[in-house]
């Protein structure tokens, strides 16, 4: 009886893993520019993201080498990523953060109550403005600072802008120089609050619009070049909880003629319906990938609202400045019938499935590159869909990290459309294979995802180039494969063969649940 079951399973498995073909046609005309800002990151004072992740302090554990107080191994990993833009200090933390607590001699800084997402901790303010902006210099990231509207003031916000960006001889710039920085930092991105519809103060959209105008008007007097990010809301899950479905429209309309102060409208999108972080079912796998794909629809809806209200003479773009998977084990709220970790640390397993979901989201970012100005994966170290994890003196890269490195050729390139023809379908009826492509300096890059949970896919494509320069594959024996300190390379890119067929098309074989990037030589 056992033997008969085993034989039946093997027969079924053989049928499910038969190779199916997909054909990709790469468009010749660029559809838009892929800003490097679409590959941004987010560092919040939450759990072990900043303290114990990025920041060790100059007097930290001697077993963990540091550079200016930041973990040297984390810095090295982020340099290789790269990190085009980095948002800080929140998140919900931003509306309790008072920047003056984080400047001056470290030993003289006060310990304060740090609060974010329900966590209340003591913050010695060792990681402050100077330290964060030094981190950005170390890793080549553009800083994006989130201002405090919930418990702060317009004066506090303006003073921060002046302290950071001004070259005018003033008390604040002299104080900055006395603290070790004579020259201003080139910070352009400023968030005016965070999630002001909830943790940032529970404003209604019209009241928040009036606050935004006050903050942005006075701060623009300090720095005419500042780009202000206003708080938007476009998340179906939050609407189902009773939040205002028309927040964006009401906010934009209430700005009136002051809408020209707004450069970016912020929205957040987390994926929470994929079941457990590991050991998930096949339907959980597809549910998470579907949520990732739906992120593009969220961006499109926001862009339509902006287009219907904003004047054509003033461009306002969408900033998806928090996105990624949030597994039930790492939160006390929402769907997921699994035991929740207590106390909540906001740390979770980062699997190959999560990395593929990020790749699917990036496909949408490229298609929406004319309306999407920025995107920030949450978060950069240890917390949520982190790209880097630390474990004592060890540091390792997650599968999501590798997906982002494999997308490096697309950063700053021109997006190309991709048409997919395939009889290989997912349970939803959609094509199992998806892709994105770009062109930079005559070189074409194509990233392909085989979303199928079980079956391999033989994918053929045609490109304008004449030879493959490099091809890498990210795959593993299971979709819930993770990297750990003990096994840091279980999920890591490897070279993959791309065949040239007599018909002039290239062909690559992708295992189930895998992603590949093919870079072609200049054509």
C-alpha positions as CSV (number, residue, x, y, z in Angstrom):
1,X,0.0,0.0,0.0
2,X,2.8,2.4,0.9
3,X,4.7,1.5,-2.3
4,X,1.6,2.1,-4.4
5,X,1.1,5.6,-2.9
6,X,4.8,6.4,-3.5
7,X,4.5,5.4,-7.1
8,X,1.4,7.5,-7.6
9,X,3.1,10.5,-6.1
10,X,6.1,10.0,-8.4
11,X,3.9,9.8,-11.4
12,X,2.0,13.0,-10.4
13,X,5.3,14.8,-9.7
14,X,6.7,13.9,-13.1
15,X,3.6,15.3,-14.8
16,X,3.8,18.5,-12.8
17,X,7.5,19.1,-13.6
18,X,7.3,18.7,-17.4
19,X,9.0,21.6,-19.2
20,X,6.7,24.1,-20.9
21,X,7.8,26.9,-23.2
22,X,7.3,30.7,-23.0
23,X,8.3,33.2,-25.6
24,X,9.3,36.8,-24.7
25,X,9.3,39.7,-27.2
26,X,11.3,42.7,-26.0
27,X,10.0,46.1,-27.1
28,X,12.3,48.3,-29.1
29,X,11.0,51.7,-27.9
30,X,11.7,52.8,-24.3
31,X,8.6,53.4,-22.2
32,X,10.3,55.6,-19.6
33,X,13.3,56.1,-17.4
34,X,13.9,53.8,-14.4
35,X,15.0,56.2,-11.7
36,X,17.5,54.7,-9.3
37,X,15.2,56.1,-6.6
38,X,12.8,53.1,-7.4
39,X,15.4,50.9,-5.7
40,X,15.4,52.8,-2.4
41,X,15.5,51.5,1.1
42,X,14.1,52.3,4.6
43,X,15.8,52.4,8.0
44,X,13.5,52.9,10.9
45,X,14.4,53.0,14.6
46,X,12.4,49.8,15.0
47,X,13.7,46.6,16.6
48,X,17.2,45.8,15.5
49,X,17.1,47.7,12.2
50,X,19.2,50.7,13.3
51,X,20.5,49.7,16.8
52,X,22.1,46.3,16.6
53,X,21.8,46.2,12.8
54,X,23.3,49.2,11.2
55,X,24.7,50.9,14.2
56,X,27.0,49.4,16.8
57,X,28.5,52.7,18.1
58,X,32.2,53.5,18.1
59,X,32.5,51.8,21.5
60,X,30.5,48.7,20.4
61,X,31.4,45.1,20.5
62,X,35.1,44.8,19.6
63,X,34.3,41.5,17.8
64,X,32.2,43.5,15.3
65,X,34.4,45.9,13.4
66,X,32.8,49.2,12.7
67,X,33.2,52.2,10.3
68,X,32.3,55.5,12.0
69,X,30.1,53.4,14.4
70,X,28.4,51.4,11.6
71,X,29.0,47.6,11.2
72,X,31.7,47.2,8.6
73,X,30.2,44.0,7.3
74,X,26.8,45.6,6.8
75,X,28.4,48.6,5.1
76,X,30.3,46.3,2.7
77,X,27.1,44.4,1.8
78,X,25.2,47.6,1.2
79,X,27.9,49.1,-1.0
80,X,27.6,46.0,-3.2
81,X,23.8,46.3,-3.4
82,X,23.7,49.4,-4.1
83,X,21.4,51.7,-2.0
84,X,20.4,54.7,-4.2
85,X,18.2,56.4,-1.5
86,X,17.6,55.7,2.2
87,X,14.7,56.9,4.3
88,X,15.1,57.6,8.0
89,X,14.2,57.7,11.0
90,X,10.7,56.4,10.3
91,X,8.0,55.3,9.8
92,X,5.9,55.7,12.9
93,X,9.1,56.6,14.8
94,X,9.3,59.9,12.9
95,X,6.4,61.5,14.6
96,X,7.9,61.0,18.0
97,X,11.5,61.9,16.9
98,X,13.0,65.3,17.9
99,X,16.2,65.8,15.9
100,X,17.9,68.0,18.5
101,X,18.1,64.9,20.8
102,X,20.5,63.3,18.3
103,X,23.1,66.0,17.8
104,X,26.1,67.2,19.8
105,X,28.5,65.1,22.0
106,X,27.1,61.5,22.2
107,X,27.7,61.3,25.9
108,X,25.6,64.5,26.4
109,X,22.6,63.3,24.4
110,X,19.5,62.5,26.4
111,X,18.0,59.0,26.6
112,X,14.4,59.3,25.3
113,X,11.4,57.1,24.9
114,X,11.5,55.6,21.3
115,X,8.1,54.6,20.0
116,X,7.1,52.8,16.7
117,X,4.5,50.2,15.8
118,X,3.6,49.6,19.4
119,X,7.2,49.1,20.6
120,X,8.4,51.4,23.4
121,X,12.2,51.4,24.0
122,X,14.9,53.6,25.5
123,X,16.8,55.4,22.8
124,X,20.2,56.9,23.7
125,X,20.2,58.9,20.5
126,X,23.6,57.6,19.5
127,X,22.4,57.4,15.9
128,X,21.4,60.9,15.0
129,X,21.5,63.3,12.1
130,X,25.3,63.5,11.7
131,X,25.6,59.7,12.0
132,X,22.8,58.9,9.6
133,X,24.1,61.3,6.9
134,X,27.6,59.9,7.4
135,X,26.1,56.5,6.7
136,X,24.6,57.8,3.5
137,X,28.0,59.1,2.4
138,X,29.6,55.7,3.2
139,X,27.2,53.7,1.1
140,X,26.5,56.4,-1.6
141,X,22.8,56.8,-0.7
142,X,20.7,59.9,-1.2
143,X,19.2,60.8,2.2
144,X,15.4,61.0,2.7
145,X,14.5,62.5,6.1
146,X,11.0,62.1,7.6
147,X,9.9,65.1,9.6
148,X,7.8,65.1,12.8
149,X,4.3,66.5,12.3
150,X,2.6,64.4,15.1
151,X,4.5,65.8,18.1
152,X,6.7,68.4,16.5
153,X,6.3,71.9,15.2
154,X,6.8,73.9,12.1
155,X,9.7,75.7,13.8
156,X,11.4,72.4,14.7
157,X,11.0,71.2,11.1
158,X,12.3,74.4,9.6
159,X,15.3,74.3,12.0
160,X,16.1,70.8,10.9
161,X,16.1,71.8,7.3
162,X,18.3,74.8,8.0
163,X,20.7,72.8,10.2
164,X,21.1,70.2,7.5
165,X,21.0,72.1,4.2
166,X,21.8,75.8,4.8
167,X,25.0,77.6,3.9
168,X,23.9,80.9,5.4
169,X,25.8,82.1,8.4
170,X,23.4,81.5,11.3
171,X,23.3,80.1,14.8
172,X,22.2,76.8,13.5
173,X,24.9,76.5,10.8
174,X,27.5,77.5,13.4
175,X,26.2,74.8,15.7
176,X,26.4,72.3,12.9
177,X,30.0,73.3,12.3
178,X,30.8,73.1,16.0
179,X,29.4,69.5,15.9
180,X,31.9,68.6,13.1
181,X,30.2,69.5,9.9
182,X,31.0,73.0,8.4
183,X,29.4,72.3,5.0
184,X,25.7,71.6,4.4
185,X,24.5,68.2,3.3
186,X,22.7,67.9,-0.1
187,X,19.4,66.7,1.3
188,X,16.5,67.3,-1.0
189,X,13.8,64.8,0.1
190,X,11.8,65.7,3.2
191,X,8.7,63.8,4.4
192,X,6.1,66.0,6.0
193,X,4.9,63.4,8.6
194,X,4.3,59.7,8.2
195,X,1.0,57.8,8.1
196,X,-0.8,60.9,9.4
197,X,-4.1,59.1,9.0
198,X,-3.0,56.7,11.9
199,X,0.2,56.6,13.9
200,X,1.2,60.0,12.8
201,X,-1.6,61.8,14.5
202,X,-4.9,60.4,13.2
203,X,-5.6,63.5,11.1
204,X,-8.4,63.8,8.7
205,X,-7.2,64.5,5.2
206,X,-8.3,68.2,5.1
207,X,-6.7,69.0,8.5
208,X,-3.5,67.2,7.4
209,X,-3.5,69.2,4.1
210,X,-3.6,72.5,6.1
211,X,-0.7,71.2,8.3
212,X,1.3,70.1,5.2
213,X,0.9,73.6,3.6
214,X,2.2,75.3,6.8
215,X,5.2,73.0,7.1
216,X,6.1,73.0,3.5
217,X,5.6,76.7,3.0
218,X,7.9,77.7,5.8
219,X,10.5,75.0,5.1
220,X,10.6,76.1,1.5
221,X,11.6,79.6,2.6
222,X,14.6,77.9,4.2
223,X,15.5,75.7,1.2
224,X,13.8,76.6,-2.1
225,X,15.1,73.3,-3.6
226,X,13.5,71.0,-1.1
227,X,11.2,68.2,-2.4
228,X,8.3,67.6,0.0
229,X,6.7,64.2,0.3
230,X,3.0,64.4,1.5
231,X,1.2,61.5,3.2
232,X,-1.2,59.6,1.0
233,X,-3.3,56.5,1.6
234,X,-4.0,53.8,-1.0
235,X,-4.3,50.3,0.6
236,X,-7.3,48.2,0.1
237,X,-6.7,46.4,3.4
238,X,-6.7,49.7,5.3
239,X,-9.9,50.8,3.6
240,X,-11.5,47.5,4.8
241,X,-10.6,48.6,8.3
242,X,-12.6,51.8,7.9
243,X,-10.0,54.3,6.8
244,X,-11.0,56.9,4.3
245,X,-11.0,55.6,0.8
246,X,-11.0,59.1,-0.6
247,X,-8.1,60.4,1.6
248,X,-5.9,61.1,-1.4
249,X,-8.5,63.1,-3.3
250,X,-9.6,65.0,-0.3
251,X,-6.0,65.9,0.6
252,X,-5.0,67.0,-2.9
253,X,-8.2,69.1,-3.3
254,X,-7.7,70.7,0.1
255,X,-4.2,71.9,-0.9
256,X,-5.8,74.2,-3.4
257,X,-3.3,76.6,-5.1
258,X,-0.6,75.3,-2.6
259,X,-0.5,72.0,-4.4
260,X,2.7,73.2,-6.0
261,X,4.4,72.5,-2.7
262,X,3.9,68.8,-3.1
263,X,6.5,66.9,-5.1
264,X,5.6,63.3,-4.1
265,X,2.5,61.6,-2.7
266,X,3.5,58.8,-0.3
267,X,1.7,55.5,-0.2
268,X,2.5,52.2,1.6
269,X,1.8,48.7,0.6
270,X,2.5,45.6,2.7
271,X,1.7,42.0,1.7
272,X,0.1,40.1,4.5
273,X,-2.0,37.3,3.1
274,X,0.7,34.7,2.2
275,X,0.3,32.5,5.2
276,X,3.3,31.5,7.4
277,X,6.8,32.7,6.6
278,X,8.1,29.2,6.0
279,X,6.3,25.8,5.6
280,X,3.6,27.6,3.6
281,X,1.2,25.8,1.3
282,X,1.2,26.1,-2.5
283,X,-1.9,28.3,-2.4
284,X,-0.1,30.6,0.2
285,X,2.8,30.8,-2.3
286,X,0.6,32.1,-5.1
287,X,-1.4,34.4,-2.7
288,X,1.8,36.3,-1.8
289,X,2.8,36.6,-5.4
290,X,-0.6,37.9,-6.3
291,X,-0.4,40.5,-3.6
292,X,3.0,41.6,-5.0
293,X,1.5,42.0,-8.4
294,X,-1.4,44.0,-7.1
295,X,1.1,46.6,-5.9
296,X,1.2,47.9,-9.4
297,X,-2.6,48.5,-9.4
298,X,-2.2,50.5,-6.1
299,X,0.3,52.7,-7.9
300,X,-1.9,53.1,-10.9
301,X,-4.9,54.1,-8.7
302,X,-2.9,56.7,-6.9
303,X,-1.6,58.1,-10.2
304,X,-5.1,58.4,-11.6
305,X,-6.2,60.4,-8.5
306,X,-3.3,62.7,-8.9
307,X,-3.9,63.2,-12.6
308,X,-7.6,64.0,-12.0
309,X,-6.8,66.8,-9.5
310,X,-3.2,68.2,-10.0
311,X,-2.7,70.8,-12.7
312,X,-0.7,69.5,-15.7
313,X,1.8,72.4,-15.1
314,X,3.0,70.8,-11.9
315,X,4.2,67.2,-11.8
316,X,3.4,65.2,-8.7
317,X,4.6,61.6,-8.6
318,X,3.9,58.6,-6.4
319,X,6.3,57.6,-3.7
320,X,5.9,54.0,-2.5
321,X,8.1,54.7,0.4
322,X,7.2,51.5,2.4
323,X,6.6,48.2,0.7
324,X,7.3,44.5,1.1
325,X,6.1,41.4,2.8
326,X,5.0,41.4,6.4
327,X,4.6,37.8,7.7
328,X,2.1,37.0,10.5
329,X,4.9,35.7,12.8
330,X,6.3,39.3,12.8
331,X,3.2,41.2,13.7
332,X,0.4,41.1,16.3
333,X,-2.3,42.1,13.8
334,X,-3.9,40.9,10.6
335,X,-4.4,37.6,8.8
336,X,-2.4,34.4,9.3
337,X,-3.4,31.5,11.5
338,X,0.0,30.9,13.0
339,X,1.5,31.5,16.5
340,X,2.8,35.1,16.8
341,X,6.2,35.7,18.3
342,X,6.1,37.6,21.6
343,X,7.5,40.0,22.2
344,X,7.2,41.3,18.7
345,X,10.6,42.0,17.2
346,X,9.4,42.6,13.6
347,X,12.0,40.1,12.4
348,X,11.0,37.3,10.0
349,X,12.3,34.6,7.8
350,X,13.2,35.9,4.3
351,X,12.7,33.2,1.7
352,X,13.1,32.7,-2.0
353,X,9.3,33.2,-2.3
354,X,9.7,36.7,-0.7
355,X,12.5,37.5,-3.2
356,X,10.4,36.5,-6.1
357,X,7.6,38.6,-4.8
358,X,10.0,41.6,-4.7
359,X,11.0,40.8,-8.3
360,X,7.3,40.9,-9.4
361,X,6.8,44.2,-7.7
362,X,9.9,45.6,-9.5
363,X,8.4,44.6,-12.8
364,X,5.4,46.8,-12.0
365,X,7.7,49.6,-10.8
366,X,9.4,49.6,-14.3
367,X,6.1,49.7,-16.1
368,X,5.0,52.6,-13.9
369,X,8.3,54.5,-14.0
370,X,6.6,57.6,-15.5
371,X,4.4,58.1,-12.5
372,X,6.4,56.3,-9.7
373,X,9.2,58.6,-8.5
374,X,10.5,56.6,-5.5
375,X,10.1,53.2,-3.7
376,X,11.6,52.2,-0.4
377,X,11.8,48.5,0.6
378,X,10.9,48.0,4.3
379,X,13.4,47.6,5.9
380,X,17.1,47.5,5.2
381,X,18.6,45.4,8.1
382,X,17.0,42.7,10.3
383,X,13.4,44.0,10.2
384,X,10.6,42.9,7.9
385,X,11.8,42.2,4.3
386,X,15.4,43.0,5.2
387,X,18.2,42.6,2.6
388,X,20.8,42.0,5.3
389,X,20.5,40.1,8.6
390,X,22.9,40.2,11.5
391,X,23.4,37.4,14.0
392,X,26.0,38.3,16.7
393,X,29.2,38.9,14.8
394,X,27.8,37.3,11.7
395,X,26.2,39.1,8.8
396,X,24.4,37.4,5.8
397,X,22.4,38.4,2.8
398,X,18.8,37.4,2.2
399,X,17.4,36.1,-1.1
400,X,15.8,39.6,-1.6
401,X,19.2,41.1,-1.5
402,X,20.3,38.9,-4.4
403,X,17.2,39.8,-6.4
404,X,18.1,43.5,-6.0
405,X,21.7,42.9,-7.1
406,X,20.4,41.0,-10.1
407,X,18.4,44.1,-11.0
408,X,21.4,46.4,-10.9
409,X,21.6,46.7,-14.7
410,X,18.0,48.2,-14.7
411,X,18.8,51.1,-12.3
412,X,19.0,54.3,-14.3
413,X,18.2,52.6,-17.6
414,X,15.3,53.0,-20.0
415,X,12.4,50.6,-19.4
416,X,11.4,48.4,-22.3
417,X,8.1,46.6,-22.7
418,X,8.0,42.8,-22.7
419,X,5.2,40.7,-24.3
420,X,4.9,37.1,-23.0
421,X,3.3,34.3,-25.0
422,X,2.9,31.0,-23.1
423,X,0.5,28.2,-22.7
424,X,2.1,27.5,-19.3
425,X,-0.4,29.1,-16.8
426,X,-0.7,29.6,-13.1
427,X,-3.8,28.5,-11.2
428,X,-5.1,32.0,-11.7
429,X,-4.9,31.6,-15.5
430,X,-2.1,34.1,-15.8
431,X,1.1,33.3,-17.6
432,X,3.6,31.5,-15.4
433,X,6.5,33.4,-16.8
434,X,6.9,37.2,-16.5
435,X,9.7,39.6,-17.3
436,X,11.0,43.1,-17.4
437,X,13.7,44.6,-19.6
438,X,15.7,47.7,-20.0
439,X,18.3,49.4,-22.2
440,X,21.3,51.4,-21.1
441,X,24.3,52.5,-23.3
442,X,23.3,50.1,-26.0
443,X,23.2,47.1,-23.6
444,X,19.9,45.3,-23.0
445,X,19.1,43.5,-19.7
446,X,16.2,41.1,-19.2
447,X,15.0,39.7,-15.8
448,X,12.7,36.7,-16.1
449,X,10.7,35.1,-13.3
450,X,9.3,31.6,-13.5
451,X,6.4,32.0,-10.9
452,X,5.3,28.4,-11.2
453,X,5.6,26.5,-7.9
454,X,6.4,23.1,-9.4
455,X,7.2,23.2,-13.1
456,X,10.3,24.2,-15.0
457,X,10.0,26.6,-17.9
458,X,12.1,26.8,-21.1
459,X,12.0,30.5,-22.1
460,X,13.0,31.9,-25.4
461,X,13.6,35.5,-26.2
462,X,14.8,37.8,-28.9
463,X,17.1,40.7,-28.2
464,X,18.7,43.4,-30.3
465,X,22.1,42.5,-29.0
466,X,24.4,39.9,-30.6
467,X,25.8,38.1,-27.6
468,X,25.1,37.2,-24.0
469,X,27.5,39.1,-21.7
470,X,26.3,37.6,-18.4
471,X,23.4,35.4,-17.2
472,X,22.7,34.6,-13.5
473,X,20.0,32.5,-11.9
474,X,18.5,32.6,-8.4
475,X,16.9,29.3,-7.5
476,X,16.7,26.8,-4.7
477,X,15.3,23.3,-4.0
478,X,12.2,24.8,-2.3
479,X,10.4,28.1,-2.4
480,X,10.8,28.5,1.4
481,X,14.6,28.2,1.3
482,X,16.3,30.8,3.5
483,X,19.9,31.9,4.2
484,X,21.2,31.8,7.7
485,X,24.5,32.7,9.5
486,X,25.4,29.0,9.4
487,X,24.3,28.6,5.7
488,X,24.6,32.1,4.1
489,X,24.7,30.9,0.5
490,X,21.8,28.4,0.4
491,X,20.0,30.9,-1.9
492,X,22.6,32.8,-4.0
493,X,23.0,33.6,-7.7
494,X,24.9,31.3,-10.0
495,X,25.8,31.5,-13.6
496,X,23.3,29.9,-16.0
497,X,23.7,28.8,-19.6
498,X,21.8,30.7,-22.3
499,X,21.7,28.9,-25.7
500,X,21.6,30.6,-29.1
501,X,19.1,28.8,-31.4
502,X,19.3,28.6,-35.2
503,X,16.2,30.9,-35.4
504,X,18.2,33.7,-33.8
505,X,16.4,33.5,-30.5
506,X,18.0,32.8,-27.1
507,X,16.8,30.1,-24.8
508,X,17.2,29.7,-21.0
509,X,15.9,27.0,-18.8
510,X,14.4,28.2,-15.5
511,X,13.7,25.8,-12.6
512,X,10.4,26.2,-10.7
513,X,10.2,29.3,-8.5
514,X,13.2,31.0,-9.9
515,X,14.5,34.3,-11.3
516,X,17.2,35.0,-13.9
517,X,18.8,38.1,-15.3
518,X,20.4,38.1,-18.7
519,X,22.7,40.9,-19.8
520,X,23.4,41.3,-23.5
521,X,26.5,42.9,-25.0
522,X,26.1,46.2,-26.8
523,X,24.3,45.7,-30.0
